Amino acid sequence: MHWKFDPFFSLEILHGKYPPPGPGKPAPPAPEFSVGPTSETQKRLLRMGWVFRPYITGGGGTVYAEKIVAPNGTAKLRVSPALNEGFTFLIRLPDLSFLNVTKPYSIIPSVLPPFSGRARLIYFDNLNAVALNTDTFSLPAGIAVGEDDFGSRMPSRFTFRPTQAGVSQIEMIEHAPAGSTKNFPIVSQSKSVEIVLPENGYTLKQQPSGSSEMIFLTDETLPSDSIGVVRIFQPSGADWEPFRRYQIMFET
């Protein structure tokens, strides 16, 4: 019996500055960006014998999983993730001036939801990815990153004060994996409500008005150059294998 590491998935950041080098060839990852697990995700990967290996040239990386190989050649994961367990990866951009040649160039305050916090991040998860071919998936629904992909970052426990009159409850709709909804009623004598939920991406809705926005909850202190978050789960109705390539495309 021996062990081996197999590639399970990769995350790549593409940019219009770096087009495909030729017909039928993939575009190279943009070296200005880096991708890596959060500190908590890194600890969980290590406990399972999974390894994230960043690209030497930047712009992405690959997750490898440890397998135990029996004498008859069959291989299985040494440790499997828990059901619906998600892993969080950060998109970082050390040189923020690169955003000057990256769409969307700016987020106009008038088009932002009323609760938009100062901490803005793009958010994606692989359960809502768009298949480009059999093993390559776009994380932005619109193929390239747009204003709809931005959300606010908040701690997992926070106090929300409605921004509109007549709001009776707050709905928190989980983006992935199941899309479950948690309701937080606002007591008539109170003008706010405390929300406590685990780390994940959610749609926050003020009811009955329906005003909503995307927020990402985490208690981790993220690096100052973090511009985005990616949540990776076991693909719906499938195993972790075969290998999948997840891409995030920025246009110029």
For each residue, the residues with C-beta under 8 A, 3 or more apart:
1: 68 69 70 71
2: 68 69
3: 66 67 68 69 78
4: 66 67 69 75
5: 51 64 65 66 67
6: 64 65 67 75 241 243
7: 10 62 63 64 243
8: 50 63 64 65 240 241 243 244
9: 62 63 126 232 240 243 244 245 246
10: 7 60 61 62 63 243 244 245 246
11: 35 60 61 89 230 232 246 248
12: 29 35 59 60 245 246 247 248
13: 29 30 33 35 59 60 91 247 248 250
14: 18 27 28 29 30 59 247 248 249 250
15: 18 30 32 33 102 249 250 252
16: 19 249 250 251 252
17: 30 101 252
18: 14 15 27 28 29 30
19: 16 27
20: 23 25 26 27
21: 25 28
22: 25
23: 20
24:
25: 20 21 22
26: 20
27: 14 18 19 20
28: 14 18 21 57 59
29: 12 13 14 18 33 55 57 58 59 60
30: 13 14 15 17 18 33 58 59 250
31: 57 58 59
32: 15 58 59 93 94 95 98
33: 13 15 29 30 58 59 60 91 92 93
34: 54 58 59 91 92 93 94
35: 11 12 13 54 59 60 61 89 90 91 92 230
36: 42 52 54 61 89 90 92
37: 41 42 45 52 87 88 89 90
38: 41 42 88 89 90 218 220 222
39: 42 43 220
40: 43 44 88 199 220
41: 37 38 44 45 87 88 89
42: 36 37 38 39 45 46 52
43: 39 40 46 47
44: 40 41 47 48 85 87
45: 37 41 42 48 50 51 52 63 87
46: 42 43 49 50
47: 43 44 79
48: 44 45 65 66 77 78 79 80 81
49: 46 65 66 78 79
50: 8 45 46 63 64 65 66
51: 5 45 63 64 66
52: 36 37 42 45 61 62 63 64 89
53: 61 62 63 64
54: 34 35 36 58 60 61
55: 29 58 59 60 61 62
56:
57: 28 29 31
58: 29 30 31 32 33 34 54 55
59: 12 13 14 28 29 30 31 32 33 34 35 55
60: 10 11 12 13 29 33 35 54 55
61: 10 11 35 36 52 53 54 55
62: 7 9 10 52 53 55
63: 7 8 9 10 45 50 51 52 53 232
64: 5 6 7 8 50 51 52 53
65: 5 6 8 48 49 50 77 240
66: 3 4 5 48 49 50 51 77 78 79
67: 3 4 5 6 75 76 77 78
68: 1 2 3 75 76 77 78
69: 1 2 3 4 73 74 75
70: 1 73 74 75 76
71: 1
72:
73: 69 70
74: 69 70
75: 4 6 67 68 69 70
76: 67 68 70
77: 48 65 66 67 68 80 240
78: 3 48 49 66 67 68
79: 47 48 49 66
80: 48 77
81: 48 85 87 234
82: 85
83:
84: 177 178 233 234
85: 44 81 82 233 234
86: 125 176 177 199 200 231 232 233
87: 37 41 44 45 81 231 232 233
88: 37 38 40 41 199 218 229 230 231 232
89: 11 35 36 37 38 41 52 229 230 231 232
90: 35 36 37 38 222 223 226 228 229 230
91: 13 33 34 35 122 226 227 228 229 230 248
92: 33 34 35 36 223 225 226 227
93: 32 33 34 96 98 99 225 227
94: 32 34 225
95: 32 98
96: 93 99 225 227
97: 100
98: 32 93 95 101 102
99: 93 96 102 105 227
100: 97 105
101: 17 98 252
102: 15 98 99 105 250 251 252
103: 144 145 146 250 251 252
104: 107 145 146 147
105: 99 100 102
106:
107: 104 111 112 120 147 150
108: 111 112
109: 112
110:
111: 107 108 147
112: 107 108 109 116 213
113: 116 211 212 213
114: 163 164 211 213
115: 152 160 163 204 213 215
116: 112 113 120 152 213
117: 120 152 153 154 215
118:
119: 152 153 154
120: 107 116 117 150 151 152 153
121: 150 151 152 153 216 226 227 228 229
122: 91 145 149 150 151 227 228 229 248
123: 149 150 151 175 201 214 216 228 229 230 231
124: 128 129 139 140 149 228 229 230 231 248
125: 86 128 129 139 175 176 201 230 231 232 233
126: 9 129 137 139 176 230 231 232 233 235 244 246
127: 175 176 177 233 235 236
128: 124 125 139 141 175 176
129: 124 125 126 137 138 139 246
130: 137 138 139 140 141 143
131: 134 136 137
132: 136 137 138 247
133: 136
134: 131
135: 242 243 244 245
136: 131 132 133 244 245 247
137: 126 129 130 131 132 244 245 246 247
138: 129 130 132 141 143 247 248 249
139: 124 125 126 128 129 130 230 246 247 248
140: 124 130 143 144 145 146 149 248 249
141: 128 130 138 148
142: 145 146 148
143: 130 138 140 249
144: 103 140 249 250 251
145: 103 104 122 140 142 149 248 249 250 251
146: 103 104 140 142 149
147: 104 107 111 150
148: 141 142
149: 122 123 124 140 145 146
150: 107 120 121 122 123 147 214
151: 120 121 122 123 201 213 214 215 216
152: 115 116 117 119 120 121 213 214 215 216
153: 117 119 120 121 215 216 217 218 222 229
154: 117 119 158 215 216 217
155: 158 217 218 219
156: 196 197 198 199 217 218 219
157: 194 195 196
158: 154 155 194 195 217
159: 192 193 194 195
160: 115 170 184 192 193 194 195 204
161: 191 192
162: 165 167 170 186 191 192 206
163: 114 115 206 211
164: 114 167 206 209 211
165: 162
166: 208 209
167: 162 164 170 186 206 207 208 209
168: 185 186 207 208
169: 183 184 185 186 193 207
170: 160 162 167 183 184 186 193 195 204 205 206 207
171: 181 182 183 184 203 204 205 207
172: 181 182 183 184 195 197 202 203 204 205
173: 179 180 181 202 203 205
174: 177 178 179 180 181 182 200 201 202
175: 123 125 127 128 179 200 201 202 203 214 231
176: 86 125 126 127 128 179 200 201 231 233
177: 84 86 127 174 233 236
178: 84 174
179: 173 174 175 176
180: 173 174
181: 171 172 173 174
182: 171 172 174 197
183: 169 170 171 172
184: 160 169 170 171 172 193 194 195
185: 168 169 193
186: 162 167 168 169 170 190 191 192 193
187: 190 193
188:
189:
190: 186 187 193
191: 161 162 186
192: 159 160 161 162 186
193: 159 160 169 170 184 185 186 187 190
194: 157 158 159 160 184
195: 157 158 159 160 170 172 184
196: 156 157
197: 156 172 182 200 202 217
198: 156 217
199: 40 86 88 156 217 218 219 220
200: 86 174 175 176 197 216 217 231
201: 123 125 151 174 175 176 214 215 216 217 229 231
202: 172 173 174 175 197 214 215 216 217
203: 171 172 173 175 212 213 214 215
204: 115 160 170 171 172 212 213 214 215
205: 170 171 172 173 210 211 212
206: 162 163 164 167 170 209 210 211 212
207: 167 168 169 170 171 210
208: 166 167 168
209: 164 166 167 206
210: 205 206 207
211: 113 114 163 164 205 206
212: 113 203 204 205 206
213: 112 113 114 115 116 151 152 203 204
214: 123 150 151 152 175 201 202 203 204
215: 115 117 151 152 153 154 201 202 203 204
216: 121 123 151 152 153 154 200 201 202 229
217: 153 154 155 156 158 197 198 199 200 201 202
218: 38 88 153 155 156 199 222 229
219: 155 156 199
220: 38 39 40 199
221:
222: 38 90 153 218 226
223: 90 92 226
224:
225: 92 93 94 96
226: 90 91 92 121 222 223 229
227: 91 92 93 96 99 121 122
228: 90 91 121 122 123 124 248
229: 88 89 90 91 121 122 123 124 153 201 216 218 226
230: 11 35 88 89 90 91 123 124 125 126 139 246 248
231: 86 87 88 89 123 124 125 126 175 176 200 201
232: 9 11 63 86 87 88 89 125 126 246
233: 84 85 86 87 125 126 127 176 177
234: 81 84 85 238 239 240
235: 126 127 238 239 240 244
236: 127 177
237:
238: 234 235
239: 234 235
240: 8 9 65 77 234 235
241: 6 8
242: 135
243: 6 7 8 9 10 135
244: 8 9 10 126 135 136 137 235
245: 9 10 12 135 136 137
246: 9 10 11 12 126 129 137 139 230 232
247: 12 13 14 132 136 137 138 139
248: 11 12 13 14 91 122 124 138 139 140 145 228 230
249: 14 15 16 138 140 143 144 145
250: 13 14 15 16 30 102 103 144 145
251: 16 102 103 144 145
252: 15 16 17 101 102 103
